[in-house]
């Protein structure tokens, strides 16, 4: 389990569409800053700033080989973020099992009420038409 | 890891009840108190207060049956409400790693008719603020299709 502040950094990093696009590009393989900047109408320094955010969140790592420094996608923090959301799936699935039972119960009760009222009306036909 | 890995939770579930009834189970305090939360949690009726309209609220407390000191208060604000069709709410949540400072959880519930008098409930929940939600619409999911494939193989 990575620290919660790291997870905050991951969600914060994922909140930006350019950074998500950079991650999607890196899923195809490692790339340099110049290669990553190609599809975007923004400057190299702007791309570098996005890479710093991604690196800080642990979503990418960057090689130290000078001019051709390339970025690599790191999958583990993404999996942590997904696992965190999955806890809510377990919660809802369990709640909805109870909702299912509740809806069955309430429909049975209402059907019984309708039958009781109908029986009452059938037993008092004189008042019905008075 | 599923093929639909995202940072937004999506659940689709069909209930064997008409749409109005499923909707009411979320906005009628008497009903919500009877079913909300997994087994082992109770929602005392006196903790439930709901005002189902945009700008209204949904408040209640979930309490663990094993350990009554374990209390999980919910205090959500409705941002969009269409009777029998849609409930959108958001809540500022403590102890949830959404973002530093204010962590805002958004929950969207859509109620759809299904054949045979049934109802399909579509739930979407994400750890992001309204601004981030706007960004998300630009392709939160589509951007990740390649990542999904990668994660499926690696993580």
Interface residues (C-beta under 8 A of the other chain):
Chain A: X4 X5 X7 X8 X11 X12 X14 X15 X16 X17 X20 X21 X23 X24 X27 X28 X73 X75 X76 X78 X79 X81 X82 X84 X85 X86 X88 X89 X90 X91 X92 X93 X94 X95 X96 X97 X98 X99 X100 X101 X102 X103 X104 X106 X107
Chain B: X1 X5 X6 X7 X8 X9 X11 X13 X15 X16 X17 X21 X22 X25 X31 X34 X35 X36 X37 X38 X39 X97 X98 X99 X100 X103 X121 X123 X125 X126 X127 X128 X132 X135 X136 X138 X139 X140 X143 X144 X145 X146 X147 X149 X150 X151 X154 X155
